[in-house]
Amino acid sequence: MIKPYYNILALMSGTSLDGLDIISVEFSFCTHWSFKIHAVETIKYNSFWKSTLANLVTMDMDQLKEIDIKYSEYLAFEIVNFIDRHKIENIDFIASHGHTALHQPENKITYQIGNHQILANNLNRKVICDFRVQDVAFGGQGAPLVPIGDQLLFKTYDYCLNLGGFANISFAEQNQRVAFDICPVNIVLNHYVSTINLEYDDKGEIASSGKIDENLLLILNQLQFYSEQAPKSLGLEWVCQNIFPLIDGLKLELKDILRTFIEHIAIQISKILNKNNTKVIVTGGGVYNNFLMTRIKALSKSEISIPKNEIIEYKEALIFGLLGVLKDRNEVNCLKSVTGAKRDHSSGKILMPKNKI
């Protein structure tokens, strides 16, 4: 049934492994979509889940299916606790992105764990999830999926830039939405600071103390991905094959690796944000890397806007909630202009709780 408003719990887990984002939000529609956030929380992964999620690309399909069940059970457990902590009474359904285990759209493969039937069963609630599979089946990249939310919720900005595990961007061009992954961000920066037992480089202070290695910077900027046309997307597999071997082979000091990679990020982003009198909203954990933001601002021509913290940190979870609403309404939530699929479509699957035997 089409409704004017929806109360949703939405889940998001990104490649930077910051934790599980949960958001309680109400969406309403009256000529245009609007939202009101009721509660947000990031649940940090314990050592087991952080290690397990970081190593998904090394697992075979049988192992992934086993982890899928365990992760879905984990999500259900955390959702119940979130509902109790925040005393949430009205929920139409759960919208779950899950966590990306495999993403090889060129091979028609994408797999998000945490979208198992057991999630709906354990919660005894309707779950809308697995938003990427149908798009890949239609010949698309299965990513990025956030641009439909940028279009419907953040239309006052010329560009919507997210700095998470990867940098991705969305904007309108010739009356259609264009979006793509730009380059890796926290998935690389956090990987290298983890060698000194840090989760991240606070404010980019280590990076700011380093020097640019011009050889590494040149090699990074010449990677084939950057000359490819959109639609295009990145995954952990690509980073493991193309980024880590390049950096590790040069035996650089940590601070110089971070300094060089931040310059690489800023250069790649500035190639997109190269028009005067344009506004960009920037979200994602990378916003808190002051040194990275300084370099992006220095090289870009756009006016950079940073929203309030709940949007910085939970915009992707928010939009996956909207994707769930659009799927529930059987309305388009996946744009062919963004993913390269053969048509716009309403993506995702709907899980209804089944009685346990």
Backbone torsions as a table, in degrees:
resi	resn	phi	psi	omega
1	MET	NA	130.8	177.8
2	ILE	-73.7	127.7	-178.7
3	LYS	-120.9	160.1	176.4
4	PRO	-82.3	-15.9	-179.9
5	TYR	-149.8	156.0	-177.0
6	TYR	-142.7	134.7	172.6
7	ASN	-103.4	118.9	-169.1
8	ILE	-126.2	144.7	161.0
9	LEU	-105.4	127.2	-179.4
10	ALA	-121.8	144.4	-176.7
11	LEU	-122.2	142.0	176.9
12	MET	-146.0	134.4	173.1
13	SER	-133.2	120.5	-174.5
14	GLY	-102.2	172.3	-176.2
15	THR	-69.2	-17.0	178.6
16	SER	-75.8	-10.4	175.9
17	LEU	60.6	32.8	176.4
18	ASP	-65.5	-30.5	-178.4
19	GLY	147.0	-175.2	178.8
20	LEU	-92.2	118.4	176.6
21	ASP	-89.8	129.0	174.9
22	ILE	-125.9	135.2	-179.3
23	ILE	-135.2	135.8	171.7
24	SER	-104.6	120.3	-171.7
25	VAL	-144.7	146.9	173.1
26	GLU	-108.5	125.6	173.2
27	PHE	-102.7	140.1	176.0
28	SER	-136.0	150.9	-178.1
29	PHE	-128.7	121.7	172.7
30	CYS	-151.5	92.9	-171.3
31	THR	71.9	-31.6	174.5
32	HIS	-152.4	163.8	-179.5
33	TRP	-82.2	139.4	172.7
34	SER	-138.0	169.3	-176.8
35	PHE	-146.5	155.5	173.6
36	LYS	-135.3	119.4	-178.7
37	ILE	-85.8	128.4	-179.4
38	HIS	-97.8	-39.5	-178.2
39	ALA	-157.2	145.8	176.9
40	VAL	-139.2	154.5	177.9
41	GLU	-163.8	140.8	169.6
42	THR	-110.6	120.9	-179.9
43	ILE	-98.8	111.6	-178.0
44	LYS	-63.8	139.7	176.5
45	TYR	-74.3	139.7	172.9
46	ASN	-75.2	176.8	-174.3
47	SER	-61.8	-35.3	179.7
48	PHE	-62.6	-50.9	-176.0
49	TRP	-70.8	-35.8	179.2
50	LYS	-63.2	-44.6	179.5
51	SER	-67.5	-43.1	-178.4
52	THR	-63.0	-47.5	-178.0
53	LEU	-67.3	-33.8	179.7
54	ALA	-68.3	-21.8	-174.3
55	ASN	-111.4	16.5	-179.1
56	LEU	-59.3	-34.8	-176.1
57	VAL	-68.3	-12.7	-180.0
58	THR	-93.2	-4.9	-173.9
59	MET	-92.5	149.5	173.8
60	ASP	-84.2	174.8	-172.7
61	MET	-63.2	-37.6	178.5
62	ASP	-62.5	-41.3	177.7
63	GLN	-64.9	-41.2	180.0
64	LEU	-63.6	-39.7	179.6
65	LYS	-64.8	-36.4	177.6
66	GLU	-67.9	-44.0	178.1
67	ILE	-65.8	-34.7	178.7
68	ASP	-56.9	-45.0	179.0
69	ILE	-64.1	-48.3	-178.4
70	LYS	-62.7	-41.3	-178.6
71	TYR	-69.1	-37.4	176.4
72	SER	-63.6	-39.7	175.8
73	GLU	-64.5	-40.0	177.7
74	TYR	-62.5	-44.6	179.0
75	LEU	-60.3	-44.4	179.4
76	ALA	-59.8	-43.1	179.0
77	PHE	-59.6	-46.4	-177.9
78	GLU	-70.4	-33.8	177.8
79	ILE	-64.9	-44.6	178.8
80	VAL	-58.6	-44.1	179.1
81	ASN	-65.2	-39.3	177.9
82	PHE	-62.1	-45.5	178.7
83	ILE	-59.9	-42.9	-180.0
84	ASP	-66.8	-45.4	-177.8
85	ARG	-61.3	-39.5	-174.6
86	HIS	-99.6	4.1	175.9
87	LYS	52.3	49.7	-178.8
88	ILE	-86.9	126.4	-175.6
89	GLU	-110.2	-31.7	-172.8
90	ASN	-109.7	108.2	179.2
91	ILE	-134.2	121.4	176.6
92	ASP	-77.1	-41.8	176.5
93	PHE	-170.2	171.5	175.6
94	ILE	-101.8	133.3	173.6
95	ALA	-110.9	119.5	-173.8
96	SER	-122.0	122.6	171.3
97	HIS	-76.2	-31.3	-172.7
98	GLY	75.9	-160.0	177.6
99	HIS	-130.1	131.4	-175.3
100	THR	-69.5	120.0	177.6
101	ALA	-97.6	-44.7	177.6
102	LEU	-135.2	137.0	174.6
103	HIS	-144.2	95.1	179.1
104	GLN	-131.9	71.5	-175.5
105	PRO	-60.5	-27.7	178.4
106	GLU	-64.4	-22.4	176.3
107	ASN	-104.7	12.8	-177.7
108	LYS	57.7	39.1	-179.8
109	ILE	-124.5	128.4	166.6
110	THR	-152.3	140.8	-174.7
111	TYR	-147.1	116.8	174.3
112	GLN	-107.5	121.6	174.4
113	ILE	-80.4	157.4	-179.6
114	GLY	94.7	13.0	178.4
115	ASN	-120.3	29.7	-176.7
116	HIS	-80.9	151.6	178.3
117	GLN	-52.7	-30.5	-178.0
118	ILE	-61.8	-23.5	177.4
119	LEU	-64.1	-48.2	178.0
120	ALA	-65.8	-39.5	-179.0
121	ASN	-63.3	-48.5	-177.0
122	ASN	-66.9	-30.8	179.1
123	LEU	-87.7	-18.4	-172.8
124	ASN	54.9	42.1	-179.4
125	ARG	-139.8	156.2	173.1
126	LYS	-66.6	136.4	178.5
127	VAL	-128.4	132.5	173.9
128	ILE	-114.4	126.9	-167.2
129	CYS	-157.6	-172.2	173.9
130	ASP	53.9	57.5	-172.5
131	PHE	-78.3	-11.7	-172.8
132	ARG	-95.6	-27.7	-169.4
133	VAL	-59.8	-46.9	-176.4
134	GLN	-63.6	-38.7	-179.0
135	ASP	-63.8	-43.2	177.9
136	VAL	-62.7	-39.3	177.6
137	ALA	-63.2	-28.9	177.9
138	PHE	-86.8	11.8	177.3
139	GLY	87.5	9.9	-179.1
140	GLY	-93.1	175.1	178.7
141	GLN	-77.9	-15.4	-175.5
142	GLY	70.7	8.6	-178.0
143	ALA	-168.0	156.0	-11.3
144	PRO	-77.2	153.2	-179.0
145	LEU	-104.4	-14.1	-177.2
146	VAL	-66.6	-27.2	-173.5
147	PRO	-55.3	-30.6	176.8
148	ILE	-62.6	-35.3	176.1
149	GLY	-71.4	-37.9	174.8
150	ASP	-58.0	-43.5	-178.1
151	GLN	-65.9	-39.9	-174.2
152	LEU	-89.5	-27.4	-173.8
153	LEU	-111.6	-22.9	-174.1
154	PHE	-129.9	42.4	-172.5
155	LYS	-71.5	-10.6	-179.7
156	THR	-77.2	-7.9	179.7
157	TYR	-103.6	143.3	177.2
158	ASP	-72.1	-36.1	-180.0
159	TYR	-132.2	142.3	170.5
160	CYS	-116.9	111.2	-176.7
161	LEU	-111.0	131.1	176.5
162	ASN	-118.6	132.0	179.7
163	LEU	-114.3	87.0	178.0
164	GLY	-114.7	-134.3	172.9
165	GLY	-56.8	-38.4	174.8
166	PHE	-126.3	157.1	170.6
167	ALA	-88.6	127.9	173.1
168	ASN	-132.9	156.2	-173.1
169	ILE	-139.9	153.2	-179.3
170	SER	-142.3	137.7	178.5
171	PHE	-161.5	163.5	178.8
172	ALA	-91.5	135.7	178.0
173	GLU	-146.6	122.0	-179.4
174	GLN	51.8	48.6	174.4
175	ASN	64.9	22.2	171.6
176	GLN	-142.6	159.0	-178.5
177	ARG	-83.7	133.9	176.6
178	VAL	-119.6	138.8	179.6
179	ALA	-158.0	151.4	178.7
180	PHE	-169.5	162.9	171.4
181	ASP	-77.0	137.5	-179.3
182	ILE	-93.4	-54.2	-176.4
183	CYS	-167.9	166.4	173.1
184	PRO	-69.2	150.8	175.3
185	VAL	-131.5	-97.0	-173.2
186	ASN	-66.2	-23.9	179.5
187	ILE	-62.7	-28.8	177.4
188	VAL	-91.8	-49.0	-177.5
189	LEU	-58.9	-46.0	-178.6
190	ASN	-68.8	-32.7	177.7
191	HIS	-58.6	-43.8	-175.7
192	TYR	-78.8	-34.8	177.4
193	VAL	-73.5	-18.9	176.2
194	SER	-64.5	-19.9	178.7
195	THR	-69.2	-15.6	174.6
196	ILE	-116.0	26.4	174.1
197	ASN	61.8	36.3	172.0
198	LEU	-113.9	148.1	176.6
199	GLU	-79.0	-32.4	-179.4
200	TYR	-159.9	164.1	177.5
201	ASP	-86.6	98.1	-173.6
202	ASP	-56.7	118.2	179.8
203	LYS	60.9	7.4	-179.5
204	GLY	76.7	23.6	-174.6
205	GLU	-67.1	-38.1	178.2
206	ILE	-65.8	-45.4	179.9
207	ALA	-59.2	-40.5	-176.6
208	SER	-66.7	-17.8	-179.8
209	SER	-90.3	-5.6	-176.3
210	GLY	-94.2	179.1	178.4
211	LYS	-119.5	148.1	178.1
212	ILE	-73.0	129.0	171.1
213	ASP	-91.5	105.4	-172.3
214	GLU	-62.4	-32.4	179.0
215	ASN	-65.8	-48.6	178.0
216	LEU	-62.2	-43.5	-179.2
217	LEU	-59.5	-43.6	179.4
218	LEU	-62.5	-44.7	-178.9
219	ILE	-64.7	-43.0	179.3
220	LEU	-61.4	-46.3	-176.6
221	ASN	-68.3	-17.3	-179.4
222	GLN	-95.3	3.4	178.7
223	LEU	-59.2	141.1	-172.6
224	GLN	-57.4	-34.7	-176.8
225	PHE	-52.9	-37.0	-173.8
226	TYR	-73.0	-15.5	177.2
227	SER	-97.1	-5.2	180.0
228	GLU	-78.0	152.4	178.8
229	GLN	-87.4	150.3	174.3
230	ALA	-70.4	154.0	4.6
231	PRO	-77.3	143.1	177.8
232	LYS	-155.2	151.3	-178.9
233	SER	-145.8	161.0	-176.8
234	LEU	-120.3	156.2	175.8
235	GLY	-143.0	172.2	-179.4
236	LEU	-59.5	-35.8	179.8
237	GLU	-58.2	-42.0	-179.4
238	TRP	-63.3	-41.5	179.3
239	VAL	-63.6	-43.8	-179.4
240	CYS	-63.7	-32.4	-178.0
241	GLN	-85.6	-33.0	-168.6
242	ASN	-113.9	-26.7	-175.1
243	ILE	-101.5	-57.0	-175.3
244	PHE	-58.1	-43.7	178.7
245	PRO	-61.9	-37.5	177.9
246	LEU	-60.8	-49.3	-176.2
247	ILE	-68.9	-46.8	-175.6
248	ASP	-64.3	-30.2	-178.8
249	GLY	-69.6	-15.7	-176.2
250	LEU	-96.2	-9.6	174.6
251	LYS	53.7	48.9	-179.0
252	LEU	-89.5	160.9	172.7
253	GLU	-68.0	150.1	-177.5
254	LEU	-54.6	-47.7	-175.9
255	LYS	-62.1	-32.3	-180.0
256	ASP	-77.3	-32.9	173.5
257	ILE	-60.9	-49.2	-177.6
258	LEU	-64.6	-43.1	-179.8
259	ARG	-62.1	-43.7	-178.5
260	THR	-67.7	-41.0	-177.0
261	PHE	-71.1	-34.1	176.0
262	ILE	-64.4	-39.6	176.9
263	GLU	-64.1	-39.3	176.8
264	HIS	-59.7	-47.1	178.3
265	ILE	-58.5	-49.1	-177.1
266	ALA	-62.3	-39.0	179.0
267	ILE	-64.6	-47.5	-178.1
268	GLN	-64.5	-39.8	178.7
269	ILE	-68.4	-39.8	-178.1
270	SER	-65.6	-24.1	175.6
271	LYS	-63.5	-27.2	178.7
272	ILE	-89.0	-44.6	-177.2
273	LEU	-87.4	62.5	-172.3
274	ASN	-114.8	18.6	-179.8
275	LYS	-115.5	134.8	177.1
276	ASN	-70.9	157.6	175.4
277	ASN	60.4	34.5	174.0
278	THR	-120.3	151.1	-177.9
279	LYS	-114.4	137.9	179.3
280	VAL	-128.9	133.6	172.4
281	ILE	-98.5	130.8	-176.4
282	VAL	-115.6	128.6	-179.6
283	THR	-131.8	177.1	179.7
284	GLY	95.9	162.7	-175.5
285	GLY	-59.9	-25.3	179.5
286	GLY	-62.9	-18.8	178.2
287	VAL	-60.0	-30.4	-177.0
288	TYR	-82.0	-3.8	174.1
289	ASN	-86.1	91.8	-173.3
290	ASN	-57.4	-38.0	-178.1
291	PHE	-67.9	-41.0	176.5
292	LEU	-60.7	-45.8	-179.4
293	MET	-63.6	-37.2	177.8
294	THR	-61.6	-42.4	-179.1
295	ARG	-70.1	-38.4	177.7
296	ILE	-63.3	-44.7	179.4
297	LYS	-63.8	-37.7	-177.8
298	ALA	-67.1	-33.5	-174.6
299	LEU	-97.2	-14.8	-175.0
300	SER	-100.1	157.9	179.9
301	LYS	-99.9	-14.9	-176.9
302	SER	-76.5	156.6	172.6
303	GLU	-81.9	119.1	-174.0
304	ILE	-92.8	126.4	178.0
305	SER	-116.4	134.0	177.8
306	ILE	-113.3	118.7	-176.1
307	PRO	-79.3	-175.2	177.6
308	LYS	-68.2	159.6	-169.6
309	ASN	-56.3	-38.1	-176.4
310	GLU	-66.8	-26.4	174.8
311	ILE	-80.8	-41.5	176.5
312	ILE	-53.0	-47.1	-169.9
313	GLU	-91.5	-23.5	-170.7
314	TYR	-125.1	14.9	-177.8
315	LYS	-61.5	-41.0	-179.1
316	GLU	-66.6	-43.3	176.5
317	ALA	-61.4	-42.4	177.2
318	LEU	-55.1	-47.9	-175.3
319	ILE	-72.8	-32.4	174.7
320	PHE	-66.4	-28.6	171.0
321	GLY	-62.3	-43.2	178.2
322	LEU	-65.5	-38.7	176.1
323	LEU	-57.6	-39.5	177.3
324	GLY	-63.4	-42.3	178.7
325	VAL	-62.0	-45.7	-179.5
326	LEU	-63.7	-38.6	176.3
327	LYS	-64.2	-41.3	179.7
328	ASP	-61.5	-32.0	179.2
329	ARG	-89.3	0.0	-176.1
330	ASN	57.0	39.8	177.4
331	GLU	-109.2	158.0	-177.1
332	VAL	-59.0	127.6	174.5
333	ASN	-129.2	4.1	-178.7
334	CYS	-138.3	122.0	-170.9
335	LEU	-101.9	126.4	-179.6
336	LYS	-64.6	-28.6	179.0
337	SER	-66.4	-21.4	-179.0
338	VAL	-92.8	-47.9	-171.7
339	THR	-95.7	-18.9	-176.7
340	GLY	86.4	9.1	177.5
341	ALA	-67.0	164.7	-175.3
342	LYS	-73.8	-15.8	177.0
343	ARG	-160.1	158.6	169.3
344	ASP	-64.0	149.1	-179.0
345	HIS	-159.5	170.2	176.4
346	SER	-103.1	103.7	-168.6
347	SER	-99.7	155.5	178.8
348	GLY	119.4	167.8	175.4
349	LYS	-125.0	152.0	-177.6
350	ILE	-110.6	120.6	178.2
351	LEU	-105.1	124.0	173.6
352	MET	-103.4	141.6	-178.0
353	PRO	-62.0	139.6	177.7
354	LYS	-114.7	145.4	179.1
355	ASN	-61.5	133.7	177.2
356	LYS	-76.4	140.7	-179.9
357	ILE	-92.2	NA	NA
